[in-house]
């Protein structure tokens, strides 16, 4: 079973999936074993690995250490650049920033990355990535050189989602950005999920299990948290988010 197929089974059986984003610059190698143990006990469905910039860490080593510790959770690259590719991972979100008009992030960087991905034999999950206005500029917005979609214009997100579906993408990622003040509006998630048949990943600015549950109830297939876990003093936060998101298991 591919990682994508496994995620689709998770969505069907649990109602939605819980993905945790790990930034190699913000997690120490020494902290990986305890975190993975807690994530597996909490029934986390996938680990996304990546960052807008990787300044102080070895990306390949970080993913290798994750794979040494993990038993049941797929490790999926969420690339901030074409340099964040390693055969040690299980899959790669092959992102195209369809909310922007910068040719490099629509197709240019993908051409440069394609030979690397081919040699790595990584499973690719073609993902239509949309940045959504979130109250302040984010690193993702700055690094992608693109304007986010206005948060009060769900029709624009719907039109982009339909284009992604017709182009053959496998999923949609609605992104407010790391550390966003505001998460993706529920109204926008509802509008996109009502029209598009693609699974929807929602991330950025989701700070409470209640907010995560609201995203699922309005149509999110997968919810991503990242920064909120960096400040947690215990791993019970993982359990709380997982229980809120896995609403079919309640």
N, C-alpha and C positions, 0 to 999 in steps of 0.2 A: 504494500500500500504506500502510495506517495504521501509526502507531507501534506500536500493540498487535499488529497482524498481524506486523510486523517482529520484535518481541520473541518471538512464538510460533515464528517460523521459526528464530530464533537458538537458542531452547531445543531445538528438534528437531534442528538440525544440529550444535550444539556440545555438547549434553548439558545445559548450563545456561548462563545468562548472567551477565556481570559488570557490575554497576552501581556507579558511584562517586558518593558524595554530596559535594557542594560547598556549604559554608556561606559566603555572601557576606561575612559578618563576619570570616571567618578566612582568606580568600584575597584578596590584593591584585589589583587590575585589571592591574597591570603583570606579574603572574606568570601570567596566563591563557595567553598564546601558548605559552610553554614547556610548560606543563602539558598543553594540548590536543594539542600535537605528540607528546608522550610517550604520552598516552592513546590516540591514534589508532595509533601504532606498536605499542602493546601489545594492540590489538584489544579495547579496552573497548567494551561493548555499549550503554551508556547513561549519561548524566550526570543525576543527580538534583540539583536545586537548591532549597535551602530551609534553614530553621533555626527553632528554637523562638522566637527573637527576632531581629529585624534592627535593630541599634542604630546601627551606624556606616557603613552602606553604602546605596547606592541600588539597590534590588532590580532595577528595570527596566533600569538602566544595566548592571548586572552581567550579566544574561541577554543583553542586546544585544551586549555585548563577547564573550561566549561564542559567540554565533551568528556573529559576524564571523570568528572563528578556526576554528570547527569545520567539517569537510567531510563526515564520514561517521557521526558519532555523534548520535543524537537527544538533545535537551535537554528534560528532563521536570521540571516543577515538582513538588516534594515539599513542599506548603505547610504552614508552621507556623501560619498564620493566613490569613484571607480577604484580607489586604492583600498577600499574596504571589501575585499574579496579574498576568501580563503577556502580551500577544499575541505577544511576541517569541519565546516558547518554542514547542516542537513539540507538547507535550502536557502534561496535568495529571493527576496522581493525585488523583482525587476521593475523598478519604479520609473514611471514617466510623469513629469509634473504637468498634467494636462490643464491645470488652472492658470498656468503662465503661458507666455508666448516666446520664451527663450528657447531657440532651436537646440542649444546644447543639452538642455534638460528634457526636451521632448524626444530627441533621437540622437543627437551628436555624441554625448557621453556613452550612450548605449552601444554605438558602433565601436568605440574604443574599448569598452568593457567586454564585448561579445567574445573575442578570442580567449580572454582570460577565463571567462565563465565556461567556455567550451572545454578548455584544458582541465579545468577544475572538476568537471562532470557534476557540478551542482545542479540540483533541481531548481528550476526557475518558476516563479509565480508572478505572471505579468500583472502589474498593479497600477491602476489609474490613481494618481496621487493628486489630491486637491487641497491646497492651503486655504483655510478659512479665516477671515478677519477675527482677531481674538483679543482686541483691546489694546495691544501694544505690538511693536515690531518684534519678531522672533528670529532666532538664529537660522531656522529653516527658510524663512522668507528672505533674509539677507543673503544667505549663501546660494539660494536658487535664483536670485536676481528676478523675483517675480512678485507681482501684487497679489494679495490674497483675494478670494471672492468675498464680496460684501456679505456680512452675516445676516442682513435683513433681506436678502434676495435669494430665497430658496429655489426660485425658478431657474436661476443661472446654474446652480449646482445640479438641478435635474437635467438641464440640457447637456451639461458636461458629462454627467453619468450615462445618459443615453448614448452619447457619442462614444464613450468608452465601451459600452456594451456592444455597439455595432462594429467597433473596431476589433473586438475579440479579446478584450482584457478579461482576466479571471476574477478580479475583485476590485473594489473601490476603497480608497483610504481617504477619509475625511479628517484632516489634520489641523488642529488649532495651533500646534507648535509646542515645543518643550517649555514648560514654565509659563504657559499662556495665562493671562488674567481671566479669560472667559473660554469656556469649552464650546465645542460645536453646538449650535442651537438645536434643541429637540425638534423644532418645526422643520428645520432643514433635513435632519435625519429622516423624519417621517415622510417628507415630500419625496426624497430620493428613493427610500425603500418602497414607497407606494408605486413608483413608476418603473424602477430598474429591477431586473431579476438577479443582478450580481450581489454576492455577499458584500456587506459593508463593514469595514474596519473603522473605528472611531477612536481618536486619541488626542491628547493635549488638554491640560487644564482640568482634568477629572480628579477631584480631590477627596471625594467621599464615596463609600459604597452605595449610598442612596442616589447619588448623581450617576454612578455607573449603571445602576438598575434602571434609572429613567432613560438612559441611552438605549438600553436593550429593549425596553417597552415601546420605544418610538421607532425601532427598526434596526438597531445596530446588531450585526452578526457576531462581531468581536469587539471587545473593549480593551484599550491599551492604557496602562498606567506606567509612569516612570519616575518622575521627580518626587512624587508623594512618598515613595518608598525610601528615598535617600535620607529622609529625615526621621524615619521610623526607628524607635528604640527597641522594638521587638517585632517579630514577624507575624503577630496576630493580624496585622493589617492585611496581609496576603489572604488569610482565611476569610476575613470579612468581605473583601472584594470578590473573591471566588464564589462565596455563598450568594452574594447579591446578583452576580452575573449569571450563574448557573440556575436560572429560575425554574427550569423543568425538573430539577432534582429536589425542589422544596417539598 
